[in-house]
Amino acid sequence: MQRHDRTRFIAFGILPLLNIVALLLYGLDLSTRGRGGAAASLPLLLGLAAGLVVVVLWAVIKRGHDRDWPAWRSLATCVGGIMFGPAVLLVAGYLAWVPSPAEPNHFGPPPPPAGLATWLAGGVVLVSPWAVLAVAAQLL
């Protein structure tokens, strides 16, 4: 399993985490003021947010592997941060700020530098839930 450096963690961890917050705030707005087809898309919105949670947990595990942490430690740190509310911001900030070690570890060699393809893939992960919601709002 390839390790994630800071750039990949920001693209596939931090940005989707912010997207989850935006989706849930939009869902709260729909549940309190939504009428018609917009409110009918609320289950889809929650499903998209759950899918992004999986993407964020995947990025946390891969970034933990970069720090030479086993998957259980990465997940325990993430879940512990979520349980203590704002502590998840400290965990995410730590993982986004600490540089990758230059030497290989148990999980492989250091990742190559991130390029344009990494940011484009991160943009797809960022935009695709909103595109799905826009289409669903028109169909429902």
BADO-681858 format. One record per residue: residue in three letters; x, y, z of N, C-alpha, C in turn. Coordinates in pm, whole numbers, padded with zeros to 5 digits, always signed. Layout:
N
ALAXYZXYZXYZ...
END
This chain:
140
MET+00084-00118+00000+00000+00000+00000+00089+00123+00000GLN+00064+00213-00094+00146+00332-00106+00121+00428+00009ARG+00224+00497+00047+00213+00595+00155+00162+00728+00098HIS+00102+00810+00183+00056+00943+00144+00146+01048+00207ASP+00193+01140+00126+00266+01254+00181+00166+01363+00218ARG+00217+01477+00259+00128+01585+00304+00035+01633+00193THR+00087+01645+00072+00006+01695-00039-00111+01603-00067ARG-00085+01474-00073-00193+01378-00099-00292+01375+00017PHE-00243+01392+00139-00335+01394+00253-00424+01517+00248ILE-00371+01630+00206-00455+01749+00193-00559+01728+00084ALA-00517+01671-00029-00609+01651-00142-00717+01547-00113PHE-00681+01439-00041-00775+01329-00019-00820+01315+00126GLY-00771+01398+00215-00810+01391+00355-00875+01519+00405ILE-00801+01630+00393-00850+01757+00447-00964+01813+00362LEU-00945+01821+00230-01051+01877+00146-01181+01796+00152PRO-01177+01662+00146-01303+01587+00165-01362+01604+00305LEU-01276+01622+00406-01328+01646+00541-01407+01778+00545LEU-01355+01881+00482-01427+02008+00473-01554+01992+00390ASN-01548+01907+00288-01665+01880+00205-01775+01810+00285ILE-01736+01720+00375-01834+01653+00461-01907+01755+00546VAL-01832+01847+00604-01894+01951+00686-01991+02035+00603ALA-01949+02072+00482-02037+02151+00395-02163+02072+00357LEU-02148+01943+00325-02264+01862+00291-02361+01849+00408LEU-02306+01830+00528-02394+01816+00644-02463+01948+00678LEU-02394+02059+00661-02460+02189+00683-02568+02214+00578TYR-02542+02175+00456-02644+02187+00352-02762+02095+00382GLY-02735+01975+00432-02842+01884+00472-02924+01939+00586LEU-02859+02005+00681-02932+02069+00790-03023+02179+00736ASP-02972+02255+00641-03054+02359+00580-03172+02298+00505LEU-03148+02188+00432-03258+02123+00360-03361+02066+00455SER-03316+02010+00566-03412+01948+00657-03495+02051+00732THR-03446+02172+00746-03523+02273+00818-03603+02364+00725ARG-03554+02389+00604-03623+02482+00515-03657+02424+00379GLY-03611+02302+00348-03628+02246+00215-03772+02210+00184ARG-03809+02230+00060-03943+02195+00014-03929+02120-00118GLY-04019+02029-00143-04025+01961-00271-03909+01867-00295GLY-03852+01873-00417-03747+01782-00460-03617+01798-00384ALA-03590+01918-00336-03464+01939-00264-03461+01858-00135ALA-03570+01857-00060-03574+01783+00066-03574+01632+00041ALA-03622+01589-00076-03623+01446-00107-03483+01392-00131SER-03388+01480-00157-03251+01436-00183-03169+01424-00055LEU-03230+01443+00061-03158+01435+00188-03095+01298+00212PRO-03163+01185+00188-03096+01055+00206-02974+01038+00115LEU-02983+01087-00007-02869+01082-00098-02754+01166-00044LEU-02785+01282+00011-02683+01368+00069-02611+01299+00183LEU-02685+01233+00269-02623+01161+00381-02539+01044+00331GLY-02582+00978+00225-02503+00870+00165-02373+00921+00105LEU-02379+01037+00041-02258+01097-00015-02161+01137+00096ALA-02213+01192+00204-02128+01227+00317-02064+01102+00377ALA-02139+00993+00386-02083+00868+00439-01974+00815+00346GLY-01994+00828+00215-01891+00787+00120-01763+00869+00136LEU-01778+00998+00162-01661+01082+00183-01592+01048+00315VAL-01667+01003+00414-01604+00959+00539-01510+00841+00511VAL-01553+00750+00423-01467+00637+00386-01340+00687+00317VAL-01353+00786+00229-01236+00842+00160-01140+00905+00262VAL-01194+00979+00358-01110+01043+00459-01039+00939+00545LEU-01111+00835+00587-01048+00731+00668-00939+00658+00590TRP-00961+00636+00460-00859+00576+00375-00734+00665+00370ALA-00755+00796+00356-00642+00889+00352-00570+00894+00486VAL-00644+00885+00596-00581+00884+00729-00495+00760+00746ILE-00545+00645+00702-00467+00522+00714-00339+00531+00631LYS-00351+00580+00508-00233+00590+00422-00134+00693+00475ARG-00182+00802+00532-00092+00901+00590-00029+00844+00718GLY-00105+00766+00793-00048+00699+00909+00061+00601+00869HIS+00042+00533+00757+00146+00444+00708+00272+00522+00674ASP+00256+00644+00627+00372+00728+00600+00447+00761+00729ARG+00374+00772+00838+00434+00799+00969+00478+00669+01036ASP+00463+00555+00968+00498+00421+01017+00404+00376+01130TRP+00278+00415+01119+00174+00371+01212+00097+00257+01147PRO+00058+00154+01224-00034+00054+01169-00174+00114+01150ALA-00255+00048+01072-00389+00101+01041-00473+00119+01166TRP-00464+00027+01261-00547+00038+01382-00510+00164+01460ARG-00382+00202+01462-00342+00322+01535-00392+00448+01465SER-00386+00448+01333-00437+00562+01257-00587+00580+01281LEU-00662+00469+01272-00806+00478+01294-00840+00513+01438ALA-00766+00458+01534-00792+00491+01674-00764+00638+01701THR-00660+00693+01641-00630+00835+01657-00740+00920+01596CYS-00787+00880+01478-00893+00956+01412-01025+00948+01490VAL-01063+00828+01529-01189+00812+01604-01179+00881+01740GLY-01064+00871+01805-01044+00942+01932-01056+01091+01915GLY-01002+01143+01805-01015+01286+01778-01158+01327+01753ILE-01235+01242+01683-01376+01272+01657-01456+01269+01787MET-01424+01174+01875-01499+01162+02000-01477+01284+02090PHE-01363+01348+02078-01335+01465+02161-01358+01594+02085GLY-01443+01591+01985-01486+01710+01914-01375+01780+01837PRO-01337+01898+01880-01237+01975+01806-01099+01911+01801ALA-01076+01806+01877-00946+01739+01873-00920+01677+01737VAL-01026+01650+01658-01005+01597+01524-00930+01700+01439LEU-00949+01827+01467-00874+01930+01394-00725+01924+01428LEU-00693+01892+01552-00553+01876+01590-00491+01756+01521VAL-00564+01646+01515-00515+01525+01448-00493+01553+01299ALA-00593+01614+01235-00581+01645+01092-00468+01745+01068GLY-00456+01844+01154-00348+01941+01141-00211+01877+01157TYR-00198+01787+01253-00071+01716+01272-00035+01636+01149LEU-00131+01559+01097-00104+01475+00981-00075+01558+00856ALA-00134+01675+00846-00110+01760+00729+00019+01840+00740TRP+00071+01860+00861+00185+01948+00880+00318+01873+00889VAL+00318+01755+00949+00443+01682+00971+00495+01628+00838PRO+00622+01654+00805+00675+01607+00677+00693+01455+00674SER+00697+01403+00553+00720+01260+00533+00866+01226+00561PRO+00891+01111+00626+01030+01070+00643+01090+01031+00508ALA+01216+01061+00489+01282+01036+00361+01322+00890+00342GLU+01329+00815+00450+01373+00675+00438+01253+00581+00430PRO+01274+00464+00369+01165+00365+00362+01128+00315+00503ASN+01003+00273+00518+00959+00214+00644+00890+00081+00615HIS+00815+00030+00711+00748-00100+00694+00647-00099+00580PHE+00601+00018+00541+00495+00028+00442+00545+00069+00305GLY+00676+00069+00285+00731+00095+00152+00819+00218+00147PRO+00863+00250+00025+00949+00366+00006+00868+00496+00017PRO+00937+00608+00030+00865+00736+00034+00787+00758-00095PRO+00674+00826-00087+00594+00849-00208+00666+00947-00301PRO+00642+00934-00431+00699+01031-00524+00627+01166-00506PRO+00688+01273-00553+00621+01403-00540+00486+01402-00611ALA+00390+01470-00550+00256+01477-00608+00258+01572-00728GLY+00182+01537-00827+00176+01618-00947+00036+01670-00973LEU+00016+01714-01095-00113+01769-01135-00224+01665-01127ALA-00191+01540-01158-00292+01434-01154-00348+01416-01013THR-00264+01432-00912-00311+01422-00773-00413+01529-00742TRP-00384+01652-00782-00477+01763-00755-00604+01750-00838LEU-00593+01701-00961-00714+01681-01041-00802+01573-00980ALA-00742+01465-00933-00821+01359-00868-00884+01412-00739GLY-00810+01492-00664-00867+01555-00545-00983+01646-00578GLY-00972+01719-00690-01082+01805-00734-01204+01725-00773VAL-01184+01610-00835-01297+01523-00869-01366+01475-00743VAL-01288+01435-00643-01346+01392-00515-01421+01507-00449LEU-01373+01628-00467-01435+01745-00405-01565+01785-00475VAL-01568+01778-00607-01682+01830-00684-01789+01725-00709SER-01752+01598-00719-01849+01496-00761-01972+01483-00670PRO-01961+01493-00536-02085+01484-00457-02184+01596-00489TRP-02133+01714-00516-02222+01827-00546-02285+01811-00684ALA-02211+01753-00778-02269+01727-00910-02380+01621-00899VAL-02357+01519-00821-02460+01414-00801-02584+01476-00735LEU-02563+01563-00638-02678+01628-00572-02753+01719-00669ALA-02681+01791-00755-02748+01879-00851-02834+01798-00948VAL-02782+01686-00995-02860+01601-01084-02980+01541-01011ALA-02958+01495-00888-03068+01435-00810-03177+01537-00779ALA-03140+01660-00752-03240+01763-00722-03326+01791-00845GLN-03268+01778-00964-03346+01798-01086-03438+01680-01117LEU-03392+01559-01079-03470+01439-01108-03579+01413-01006LEU-03559+01455-00881-03657+01426-00777-03765+01530-00768
END
